[in-house]
Each structure stands twice: as structure tokens, then as C-alpha cells.
Amino acid sequence: MTGEPTVVAMTDSLMSLGAEVRQLRKARGMTLKRLSALAGISLSHLSAIERGASNPSVEVLGAIAAGLDVTPDWFFARRPGAGPMERAFVVRGQNRRSLNTLYGQGVGELGYSDSLLSSSIGGGFYMGLAVYEPNSSGLSSPLHEHRGEEHGFVLEGELEMRIGEETVTLRAGDSYSFDARIPHQARNRTDRVCKLVWAVSPVVIPKQVAQGGTRSDETGT
């Protein structure tokens, strides 16, 4: 009886790791074949890892992480909890993962820091918290546009948002939603921090997204 929790925990860990790899691969717009080539591991081995049927070595996990342009710790979300539902679906404030890691850009380039509020990036949309430092603009980044939708709610501070040809000022309590194919950009021109809760669909996180990097529409299982 004493060994049962350990077995369950090991199974949960393998399934979680494989799911994290698959979710990020799909968010990057990569097929299994493409990631297999980038990581230098066989297609069958990668498929087994994603299904939770194989436990990758440190070296293999490092190669997969490099192919997806992250560090291996991205795949190990820190979600402690008393039960499996809490561990799977609840994100405590101190355990949020940095999305700047996935973008490949820091606060200086973007004008804000982004953290993941969603428990995973495997659904139809994902939610995050953007923190814009005082007088941060991220002027090096162009207007964004992509398929899907964007929604946001200003928690505190003030945010200047460009949507198409219009520039609007959003304050605490204001919200927005629009077709993300409309060119858009946001920045904080004030001397106070601005915090924005946002949700975006679909989940597509190419590298260097804010620098106009190539978006891949490659699909696959």
C-alpha cells in the first residue's frame, strides 16, 4: 500500500511531461516530424514521450527543449496541491511561468513582462498577466496582427492601446475584445505600473513574436 502513491505520482509526472512537450510543440506550430529532426531523436521516441509512454533522459529532454527554444524547466510546472485536480489545474501566484521565455524577448524589448495564468497552453486559448513598467513602450516592436481574438482587462494603472487607426486610453476597470487580425499595440506612457489580464486565441507562440518573426502555420499531430 505504501508504494501506491509513488506509482501514481510517477505516472502523473510522465503524462504531465509528455503533455507539456506536446502543448508547446503545437503552440510553436511544429509537427512531430519537424521537432524530431530539430531534436535529433526518432519520431517514434518523441511520440512515445508525448504520450507519456517513455521517460526521456536528461540529454533527450535537453535536445527537445533546444528544438522548442526553451530551457528544460519549462516542462516542469510547479503546481503543488493536496489533490490531483488542484495539482493539474490550479496555478498559485508564486508559481506562474514566464511567457517572456517563450517569446525570446525580455522586458526591455517588449516594454512589459508576461506570465502565464492558465494551467496549460493546451486549450483553445490561454490567459496571462502583463505588467507594464512606468514609461515602458516597447517601441522596437511593430503592430501585431494574427488570426484569432484578443481580450483584456486592466487591473491597475493606465494603458495606451492602438487598435487599427485609433489610439485609446484604458484605465483600471476597462476591458476590450477584438479580432486579432486588426493591427494592434499597447504601451504604458505613465509613471505608474500598469497590470493587464489578457486572453488570446488560438494558442500560437512562435519565437520572437513581437519582433515580427516568422509565424508557422504548420500543423500536425
N, C-alpha and C positions, 0 to 999 in steps of 0.2 A: 504493500500500500504506500509506503514511503517513497517509492520510486515513481509513482504515477504522475505527480505534478511536474517532475523533471522531464518526463517523456512528453507531456502535453506542452510544456514550455518550449522544448526543443522543436516540436512540430510547428508551433505558432511562430517561432523565430524563423524557421526555414521558409514558411509560407509568406511571412511578412517581408523578408529579404527579397524573395523572388518577385513579390508583388511590387515592391519599391523599384526594382530594376525595370520591370515591365512598364510601370507607370511613367517613369522618366524617359524610357526609350520612346514611348508613344508620344509623350509631350514634346520630345525633340523631333518628331516626325520621321523616325528611323524604323526600317523593317528589321526583323531578326537577322536577315542576311547581311544587311549593312553593318549592324553593330558587331556581328560575328567577325566580319572582315576587319573592322577597326580594332577590336579587342584581341584578334589573333587566336580565337578559340573556335571550336567546331560549333556548327549550327545546332547539332543535337544536344551538346553540352549546355549551350546557352538556353535552349528551350527547356531543358530539364531544370535549370536553375530558376527560371521564371515560374515554372510550375511548382516549385518547392520540392522537387524530387531529387535534387542534388545540392549538396552543401559545398560552395566554391571555396577553394583555398584562398589564402591571403593574396597570393600572386594573381590568381584569376580575377578576384574581386577588384584588385587594383587595376587590372587591364580593362575590365568593364567600366569602371569609374572613369578611367582616362578616355575611353571611347565616347563617354557621355559628357566629358568635360566637367567632372565634379571630383571631389575627394571622396574616398570610400565611406566616410562617416555620414554622408547624406542618407545612405540606405538604412541607417540605424536610428530611427526617430526615437527620441527619449519621451516615452509615454508610459510612465509608471501608473499603477492603479490597482485597486483591490480585486477587480474582476476583469474578464476578457473584453467585455463591451467597453468599459472605461479605458482600458489599455489600447483598444483599437480605434476608438472614435473621439476621445477627449484630449484636447491639447491645452496643457497648463501654460500660463503666461511665460514662465521662465524656460519653457521647452520649445518655443517656436523656432522653426528653421528659417535661416536667412535665404530669401529669394535672390538677393544680390549675387550669391554664389552661383546660381543657375544662369543669371544674366551675364556673368563675367564682367560686371561693372560695379564699381564702388559708389559711395555717396557723392564723392567729388565729381564724378562723371554724370551721374543721373540727377543729382540735386536732392535725392531722398534715399532713405533705406526702406527696404521692403521685407516683411516677414510673413510667413505662411500661417494663416489662421485655420485653414482646412486641415483635417487629419490626414488627407492624402491629396495627390493630384491625379487620381484615377477616375474622377467622375466627369460629369458633363460641364462643370465649371469649377473654378477654385476661387477662394476668398483670401484676402491678405490685408495687412495693415501697413500703410505707407506713412513714414514720418519725414516731413519736410523741415529741414533745419531753417532757422531765420535767414532770410535773404538768399535762399538757395534757388537756383533757376534751372540748372541742367541745360544751359543754352547750347551745349555742344550736340544735343540730341535733336533730330528733326521731329516734325509732327508724326505721330504714329497713326497707322491705319491697318486694320486686319479684319478678317471675317469674324462674325460673332457679335456679342453685346458687351457693353461695359456699364456697370452700376457702381455708385459710390455714395458714401455718407460722411460728411465732415464732422468729426468728433469734437475737435477744438481748433482754434486758430482760423486762418483765412487763406483761401486758395484761389489763385487766378487760373481759370481754365479757358483754353482756346478750343472751340468746337466749330469746325469749318471756318467760316469767315468771321465768326463772332467771338468776342472775349467777354467772359462773365466772371463775376466775383462770388465765390461760395464762402459762407460763414458757418460757424458751428450750428448744427441742426439742419443745414441744407443738404439736399441729395440730388442725384442725377441718374439718368439712364439714357443710353443712345446706341444706335447702330455703330459698331466699332469700325465700319468701313469709312465713316466720316473722319477726316484727319483731325487729330486732337493732341493736346499737350497741356500739362499742368505745371505750375510753379508757385513758390511762396515768395512774395515780394515784401513781406512784413518783417518786423524784428521779433516775431514770436514764432514758436514751433507750431506747425500745423499737422494734425493727425487725421488720416483718411482711411476709413474702412471701405474696401472695394471688392467687387466680384466681377470676374471676366469669364466669358465662354467663347469658344471652346478652350480646352486646356492645350495651348500651344506655346512652348517656351524655347524658342530657338536661341542659340548662343548669340550674344551681342545684339539682342533685340532692339535696344534703344539707340544703337548706332546704325540702324538701317541694314543690319546683317541679313544675309540671305535666309528667307524663310523656306523651309522644306514642306511640301505638301505630300511627301512620300508617305504612303500608307501601307499597312500590313499588320499581321497578327503578331 
